[in-house]
Amino acid sequence: MHKTVIGRKLDAGKIIFPLVRGHVLRCLLVTNAKVGKLYAKRVSDSLKKRGIEARIVVLPDGERYKNLKSLEKLYSAAVKNGITRKCFAVALGGGVIGDITGFFAATYLRGIDFIQVPTSLLAMVDASIGGKTGVDLKEGKNLAGAFKMPRAVIIDTDFLRTLPSEEMKNGFGEIVKYALLDKEFNKFLSSRANKIKSPDGKFLTDVIKKSVKIKEDIVKKDYLEGGLRRVLNFGHTFGHAIETASSYRLVKHGEAVASGMIDAVELSFFLGLCEASEREKALALIDSAGFGKINIDAAKLLKLILSDKKVIDREPVFVLFKGAGKPVVKEVPVKVLKKWLKH
């Protein structure tokens, strides 16, 4: 498992230097224009103090740029900047930058090391943790990717000072997911639901630490997603379909996952897996974070679900819900899914 450091105003170079001894002290620092303007110099200067030269590459901002074209840009930049197997990459940004940089690191020269420095709440609690990397294809989200564990994840909550409110909300889509997967965290978050829309520093730090621990504990037991780790896809089968339907432009990942969780809870109730009381509590928690259901055409939704990488022998697989801390991974026959979509 990767080293994870959580704190405020962290010295990234100080944390990274001991991890890259024996490497050529040169790295590809990947970011986007918004984050780069705010923090690239701060991180590169911190690396420079330790004798590490950072070659900065700026990618376009947004999920729609998480594609093979951006990946090719990184390959070209790496070659031009003399990045060898003994060098490493640093992902400075949100989930898109982390996913692309990780996939680049997994495949460039058949693999180089990389470090995650997430700057969004969503990336801090989800995308940077656990070694999933990848890019989107026009046919669907994350259809090209690899498992590549970073050497470290450096979570500096100071970055959240400049995070727009809509991106803060976006991160809580995944945080609520953890609360529905973990009974103790559910109690914690449900009792503080009034803080979700206007979180203070201590509350944010607490939910980040708890979310990261839940995900890391699961990943340690099932890194390659052969069993237990699949529960982390709660809300994602529906959510990825919603993102794809919007061409990754109109709907943010956290919003899509939250809507996907609403669908998953409703489908669970339809199948008799959860009681009405558990359904209501789950939906109330999702609502408390300001999320609602995103409606798309049923036929289109079904088509996109069937192209999801989690489909087995043409039968879609969902993480369903029996209650807080009681997820269940289940294939749902297409005919049953069609019946639910019509009801």
C-alpha positions in Angstrom: 0.0 0.0 0.0 1.2 3.5 -0.7 2.4 5.9 2.0 -0.4 8.4 2.8 0.3 11.8 4.5 -2.5 14.0 5.6 -1.9 17.5 6.9 -2.0 21.2 6.2 0.8 23.2 4.5 2.8 20.1 3.9 6.3 20.2 2.4 5.9 17.9 -0.6 9.6 17.8 -1.4 10.5 16.7 2.1 8.0 13.9 1.9 9.0 12.8 -1.6 12.8 12.9 -1.3 13.3 9.8 0.9 11.0 7.8 -1.4 13.0 8.5 -4.5 16.5 7.8 -3.3 18.3 5.9 -6.1 16.2 7.6 -8.7 17.4 10.2 -11.2 16.4 13.4 -9.5 14.1 14.6 -12.3 10.4 14.3 -12.5 7.5 15.1 -14.7 5.1 17.3 -12.8 1.7 17.0 -14.4 -1.1 19.6 -13.6 -3.8 21.7 -15.3 -3.9 25.4 -15.9 -6.0 26.3 -12.9 -4.1 24.3 -10.3 -0.7 25.0 -12.0 -1.2 28.7 -11.7 -1.9 28.4 -8.0 0.4 25.6 -6.8 2.9 24.3 -9.4 5.6 26.7 -8.3 5.1 25.9 -4.6 5.5 22.2 -5.3 8.4 22.5 -7.8 10.3 24.9 -5.4 9.8 22.4 -2.6 11.3 19.7 -4.9 14.1 22.0 -6.0 15.2 22.5 -2.4 16.0 18.7 -2.4 17.8 18.8 -5.7 14.9 17.4 -7.7 14.2 19.0 -11.1 10.6 19.3 -12.0 9.6 19.5 -15.7 6.1 20.9 -15.6 3.4 19.7 -18.1 0.0 21.4 -18.2 -3.0 19.5 -19.5 -6.5 20.9 -20.2 -8.9 21.0 -17.3 -12.0 18.7 -17.2 -13.2 15.1 -17.5 -13.6 15.4 -21.2 -9.8 15.7 -21.5 -9.2 12.5 -19.6 -8.5 10.7 -22.9 -5.9 9.1 -25.1 -4.9 12.4 -26.7 -3.9 13.8 -23.3 -2.0 10.6 -22.5 -0.1 10.9 -25.8 0.9 14.5 -24.8 2.4 13.1 -21.6 4.4 10.4 -23.5 5.8 13.1 -25.9 6.6 15.5 -23.0 8.4 12.7 -21.1 10.6 11.8 -24.1 11.4 15.4 -24.8 12.3 16.1 -21.2 14.5 13.1 -20.7 12.3 11.2 -18.4 13.8 7.7 -17.9 12.8 4.6 -15.9 14.8 6.1 -13.0 12.8 9.2 -13.0 9.2 9.6 -11.6 6.0 11.6 -12.2 4.0 13.8 -9.8 0.2 14.3 -10.3 -0.7 17.7 -9.0 -4.5 18.2 -9.4 -7.8 16.6 -9.1 -9.0 13.1 -10.1 -8.5 13.7 -13.9 -4.9 14.6 -13.5 -4.3 11.8 -11.0 -5.9 9.2 -13.3 -4.1 10.3 -16.4 -0.7 10.6 -14.7 -1.1 7.2 -13.0 -1.9 5.5 -16.3 1.0 7.3 -17.9 3.3 6.1 -15.1 2.0 2.5 -15.5 2.7 2.4 -19.2 5.6 4.7 -20.0 8.7 2.7 -20.5 6.6 -0.2 -19.1 6.3 1.6 -15.8 7.9 4.4 -13.7 7.1 5.5 -10.2 4.7 8.3 -9.4 3.4 10.4 -6.5 -0.2 11.7 -6.0 -0.6 15.2 -4.7 -4.4 15.7 -4.9 -5.8 19.2 -4.8 -9.6 18.6 -4.9 -11.7 17.0 -2.1 -12.9 14.3 -4.5 -9.3 13.3 -5.4 -8.2 13.4 -1.8 -10.9 10.9 -0.6 -11.2 8.8 -3.7 -9.3 9.1 -7.0 -5.8 9.4 -5.5 -6.2 6.4 -3.2 -5.7 2.8 -4.1 -3.9 2.7 -7.5 -6.7 2.7 -10.1 -5.7 4.7 -13.1 -7.1 5.2 -16.6 -8.7 7.3 -19.3 -12.1 7.5 -20.8 -13.0 6.3 -24.3 -15.9 7.7 -26.3 -17.7 4.4 -25.6 -17.5 4.8 -21.8 -15.7 6.0 -18.7 -12.4 4.4 -17.6 -12.4 1.7 -20.2 -8.7 2.0 -20.7 -6.6 1.8 -17.5 -4.3 -0.1 -15.2 -3.7 -0.7 -11.6 -0.6 1.3 -10.5 0.0 2.1 -6.9 1.6 5.5 -6.2 4.7 5.6 -4.0 2.8 8.2 -1.9 -0.3 10.2 -1.6 0.2 13.7 -0.1 -3.0 15.2 1.0 -2.6 18.8 1.9 -5.9 20.3 3.1 -4.5 23.8 2.5 -5.3 23.3 -1.2 -9.0 23.2 -0.3 -8.9 27.0 0.6 -9.2 27.8 -3.2 -11.5 25.0 -4.1 -14.8 26.3 -5.6 -17.9 25.4 -3.6 -19.3 23.2 -6.5 -16.1 21.1 -6.3 -16.4 20.8 -2.5 -19.9 19.5 -3.0 -18.5 17.1 -5.7 -16.2 15.5 -3.2 -19.0 14.9 -0.8 -20.6 12.6 -3.4 -17.9 10.0 -2.6 -17.8 10.8 1.1 -21.5 10.0 1.4 -20.8 6.8 -0.4 -18.3 5.8 2.3 -20.9 6.6 4.9 -23.4 4.3 3.3 -20.7 1.5 3.1 -19.5 1.9 6.7 -21.8 1.8 9.7 -19.6 3.8 12.1 -18.9 6.5 9.6 -22.6 6.6 8.8 -23.3 7.4 12.4 -20.6 10.1 12.4 -21.7 11.8 9.2 -25.5 11.5 9.8 -25.2 13.2 13.1 -23.3 16.1 11.5 -25.3 16.3 8.3 -25.9 20.0 8.9 -22.1 20.6 8.4 -21.9 19.1 4.9 -23.0 22.1 2.9 -20.7 24.5 4.9 -17.9 22.4 6.3 -15.3 23.8 8.7 -11.7 22.8 8.7 -11.8 20.3 11.5 -14.9 18.6 10.0 -13.2 18.4 6.6 -10.0 16.9 8.0 -12.1 14.4 10.0 -14.1 13.2 7.0 -11.0 13.0 4.8 -9.2 10.9 7.3 -12.1 8.6 7.9 -12.9 8.2 4.1 -9.3 7.5 3.3 -9.0 4.9 6.0 -12.2 3.1 4.8 -10.9 2.9 1.3 -7.4 1.9 2.2 -8.6 -0.8 4.5 -10.6 -2.3 1.6 -7.8 -1.9 -1.0 -5.3 -3.6 1.3 -7.5 -6.7 1.3 -8.3 -6.7 -2.4 -6.0 -4.5 -4.5 -7.0 -6.0 -7.9 -10.8 -5.8 -7.3 -11.4 -9.5 -7.3 -14.0 -9.4 -4.6 -14.4 -7.0 -1.6 -13.1 -3.9 -3.4 -16.0 -4.0 -5.8 -18.2 -2.5 -3.1 -16.4 0.8 -3.7 -18.3 0.9 -7.0 -21.5 1.7 -5.1 -23.4 4.2 -7.3 -20.9 3.9 -10.1 -22.6 1.6 -12.5 -25.4 4.1 -12.8 -23.1 7.1 -12.2 -20.7 6.3 -15.0 -23.6 5.9 -17.5 -24.9 9.3 -16.4 -21.4 10.9 -17.0 -21.1 9.2 -20.4 -24.5 10.4 -21.4 -23.5 14.0 -20.6 -20.3 13.6 -22.6 -18.4 14.4 -19.4 -19.4 18.0 -19.6 -22.6 18.7 -17.8 -22.5 16.4 -14.8 -19.7 16.2 -12.2 -18.5 12.8 -11.0 -19.7 13.3 -7.4 -23.2 14.4 -8.7 -23.3 11.3 -11.0 -22.3 8.9 -8.2 -24.8 10.4 -5.8 -27.6 10.0 -8.4 -26.3 6.5 -9.0 -26.5 5.8 -5.3 -30.2 6.9 -5.3 -30.8 4.6 -8.2 -29.0 1.7 -6.5 -30.9 2.2 -3.2 -34.2 2.4 -5.2 -33.3 -0.8 -7.1 -32.4 -2.5 -3.9 -35.7 -1.6 -2.4 -37.5 -2.8 -5.6 -35.7 -6.2 -5.3 -36.6 -6.5 -1.6 -33.0 -6.2 -0.4 -33.6 -3.3 2.0 -36.3 -2.2 4.3 -38.2 1.1 3.8 -36.6 2.6 6.8 -33.1 1.9 5.5 -34.1 3.3 2.1 -35.4 6.5 3.7 -32.3 7.0 5.8 -29.9 6.5 2.9 -31.9 8.9 0.7 -32.0 11.5 3.4 -28.2 11.4 3.8 -27.7 11.8 0.1 -30.2 14.7 0.1 -28.5 16.4 3.0 -25.4 16.8 0.8 -27.5 18.6 -1.8 -27.8 15.8 -4.3 -30.8 14.6 -6.3 -31.6 12.2 -9.0 -30.4 13.0 -12.5 -32.8 11.6 -15.1 -31.8 10.3 -18.5 -33.7 8.3 -21.1 -34.2 4.7 -19.8 -33.2 3.1 -23.1 -30.0 5.1 -23.2 -29.2 4.4 -19.6 -29.6 0.7 -20.2 -27.4 0.7 -23.3 -24.6 2.5 -21.4 -24.9 0.2 -18.4 -24.4 -2.8 -20.7 -21.2 -1.2 -22.0 -19.8 -0.8 -18.5 -16.6 -2.8 -17.6 -18.4 -4.4 -14.7 -20.8 -6.3 -16.9 -20.4 -10.1 -16.8 -21.7 -12.2 -19.7 -24.1 -9.4 -20.7 -25.7 -9.2 -17.2 -24.9 -5.9 -15.4 -23.4 -6.0 -12.0 -24.4 -3.5 -9.3 -23.4 -2.8 -5.7 -26.7 -2.8 -4.0 -27.8 -1.8 -0.5 -29.2 -3.7 2.5 -28.5 -0.9 5.0 -25.6 1.2 6.3 -22.5 -0.9 6.2 -24.3 -3.8 4.3 -23.4 -3.5 0.6 -24.0 -6.5 -1.6 -22.5 -7.1 -5.1 -25.2 -8.6 -7.3 -25.8 -9.4 -11.0 -29.2 -8.1 -12.1 -30.7 -9.7 -15.1 -31.5 -7.3 -17.9 -35.2 -8.3 -17.9 -35.4 -7.4 -14.2 -33.6 -4.1 -14.8 -36.0 -3.2 -17.6 -38.9 -4.0 -15.4 -37.5 -1.7 -12.7 -36.8 1.1 -15.1 -40.4 1.0 -16.3 -42.0 0.9 -12.9 
